[in-house]
Amino acid sequence: LREQNEKPIIMIAGGTGFAPIKGMIEYMIYQGIQRPVLLYRGARQVSDLYMHELCQRWAQFMPNITYIPVISESEANDGWDGRRGLVHQAVLADHADLSRFEVYICGAPGMVDIAKQTFVARGLPEEEFYSDAFTFAPK
């Protein structure tokens, strides 16, 4: 977390990319950092949103945190009435101009790559895009 920056933050977690994002949010809470955070969580199915209730509690009790879960492969009978689609597309749908944000994203390399490309095209300064793309070790 770049603590010297005061811009609002967009955090994007895809799948297990939630772990480092969770760590940064917990650090912010512990340190009393009140910068606005838009937390976008991408998952294939509702059941993949592990610790979903924790994110809901953050948003409920921390006025600077907004939680936006997005399901990409929702099924008709899963009871999901939230956002659908790809998580980076949800960010693009919500923000025509990303120049005023700092972005932290963790997840699959394809998601990180397309997010960087499209976010920079929407005005995000390239030097304010921080990522951790997960790859598998060779066998």
C-alpha positions as CSV (number, residue, x, y, z in Angstrom):
1,L,0.0,0.0,0.0
2,R,1.4,3.4,-1.0
3,E,0.5,5.3,2.1
4,Q,1.9,8.6,0.8
5,N,-0.8,8.8,-1.9
6,E,-4.2,10.2,-0.9
7,K,-6.2,9.2,-4.0
8,P,-9.2,7.0,-3.6
9,I,-8.3,3.3,-4.1
10,I,-9.9,0.7,-6.4
11,M,-9.0,-2.8,-5.2
12,I,-9.8,-5.7,-7.4
13,A,-9.5,-9.3,-6.2
14,G,-10.1,-12.3,-8.5
15,G,-10.4,-15.7,-6.8
16,T,-7.5,-16.3,-4.4
17,G,-6.3,-12.8,-5.2
18,F,-8.5,-11.8,-2.3
19,A,-5.8,-12.8,0.3
20,P,-3.3,-9.9,-0.5
21,I,-6.2,-7.4,-0.9
22,K,-7.6,-8.5,2.5
23,G,-4.2,-8.0,4.0
24,M,-4.0,-4.4,2.7
25,I,-7.5,-3.6,3.9
26,E,-6.8,-5.0,7.3
27,Y,-3.6,-2.9,7.5
28,M,-5.6,0.2,6.6
29,I,-8.1,-0.5,9.3
30,Y,-5.4,-1.2,11.9
31,Q,-3.5,2.0,10.9
32,G,-6.7,4.1,10.8
33,I,-6.2,5.0,7.1
34,Q,-9.5,6.5,5.9
35,R,-8.9,6.7,2.2
36,P,-11.9,5.7,0.2
37,V,-11.7,2.1,-1.0
38,L,-13.9,0.5,-3.7
39,L,-13.4,-3.2,-3.3
40,Y,-14.4,-5.2,-6.4
41,R,-14.4,-9.0,-5.9
42,G,-14.6,-11.2,-9.0
43,A,-15.7,-14.9,-8.7
44,R,-17.1,-17.4,-11.1
45,Q,-19.9,-18.5,-8.8
46,V,-21.4,-17.3,-5.6
47,S,-19.9,-20.2,-3.6
48,D,-16.4,-18.9,-4.7
49,L,-16.8,-15.7,-2.7
50,Y,-15.1,-17.0,0.4
51,M,-15.2,-14.6,3.3
52,H,-18.0,-12.7,1.6
53,E,-19.6,-11.9,5.0
54,L,-16.3,-10.2,6.2
55,C,-16.4,-7.9,3.2
56,Q,-20.0,-7.1,3.9
57,R,-19.1,-6.2,7.5
58,W,-16.2,-4.0,6.3
59,A,-18.6,-2.0,4.1
60,Q,-21.3,-1.9,6.9
61,F,-19.0,-0.6,9.6
62,M,-16.3,1.3,7.7
63,P,-17.8,4.3,5.9
64,N,-14.7,4.5,3.6
65,I,-15.1,1.0,2.2
66,T,-17.6,0.1,-0.6
67,Y,-17.9,-3.6,-1.5
68,I,-18.9,-4.7,-5.0
69,P,-18.9,-8.4,-5.6
70,V,-19.2,-9.5,-9.3
71,I,-20.1,-13.1,-10.4
72,S,-19.1,-14.1,-13.9
73,E,-20.8,-17.5,-14.2
74,S,-23.9,-17.1,-12.1
75,E,-26.6,-19.8,-12.5
76,A,-30.3,-19.1,-12.6
77,N,-30.9,-21.0,-9.3
78,D,-28.1,-19.7,-7.2
79,G,-30.1,-16.8,-5.7
80,W,-27.6,-14.2,-6.8
81,D,-29.1,-10.8,-7.4
82,G,-25.9,-8.8,-7.5
83,R,-23.6,-7.7,-10.3
84,R,-22.8,-10.1,-13.1
85,G,-20.0,-10.2,-15.7
86,L,-16.3,-9.8,-15.5
87,V,-14.9,-7.8,-12.6
88,H,-12.8,-5.4,-14.7
89,Q,-15.8,-4.6,-16.8
90,A,-17.7,-3.7,-13.7
91,V,-15.0,-1.2,-12.9
92,L,-15.2,0.2,-16.4
93,A,-19.0,0.4,-16.2
94,D,-18.8,2.4,-13.0
95,H,-16.0,4.8,-13.9
96,A,-15.7,6.6,-17.2
97,D,-12.5,8.3,-16.0
98,L,-10.0,6.5,-13.8
99,S,-7.4,9.3,-13.6
100,R,-8.3,10.2,-10.0
101,F,-7.7,6.6,-8.6
102,E,-4.9,4.3,-7.5
103,V,-5.6,0.7,-8.4
104,Y,-4.4,-2.5,-6.7
105,I,-5.4,-5.8,-8.4
106,C,-4.6,-9.4,-7.6
107,G,-5.6,-12.5,-9.5
108,A,-5.2,-14.4,-12.7
109,P,-2.7,-13.0,-15.2
110,G,-5.3,-12.6,-18.0
111,M,-7.5,-10.5,-15.7
112,V,-4.6,-8.3,-14.6
113,D,-3.4,-7.8,-18.1
114,I,-6.7,-6.7,-19.6
115,A,-7.5,-4.5,-16.6
116,K,-4.2,-2.7,-17.0
117,Q,-4.7,-2.2,-20.7
118,T,-8.3,-0.9,-20.4
119,F,-7.8,1.1,-17.2
120,V,-4.8,3.0,-18.6
121,A,-7.0,3.7,-21.7
122,R,-9.5,5.2,-19.3
123,G,-7.0,7.6,-17.8
124,L,-5.4,5.7,-15.0
125,P,-1.8,6.7,-14.7
126,E,0.2,3.5,-15.5
127,E,2.5,4.1,-12.5
128,E,-0.6,3.9,-10.2
129,F,-1.6,0.4,-11.3
130,Y,-0.2,-2.1,-8.8
131,S,-0.6,-5.8,-9.4
132,D,0.1,-9.3,-8.3
133,A,-0.7,-11.8,-11.0
134,F,-0.8,-15.5,-9.9
135,T,0.8,-18.0,-12.1
136,F,1.4,-21.7,-11.5
137,A,5.0,-23.0,-11.0
138,P,6.3,-25.3,-13.7
139,K,6.0,-29.0,-13.0
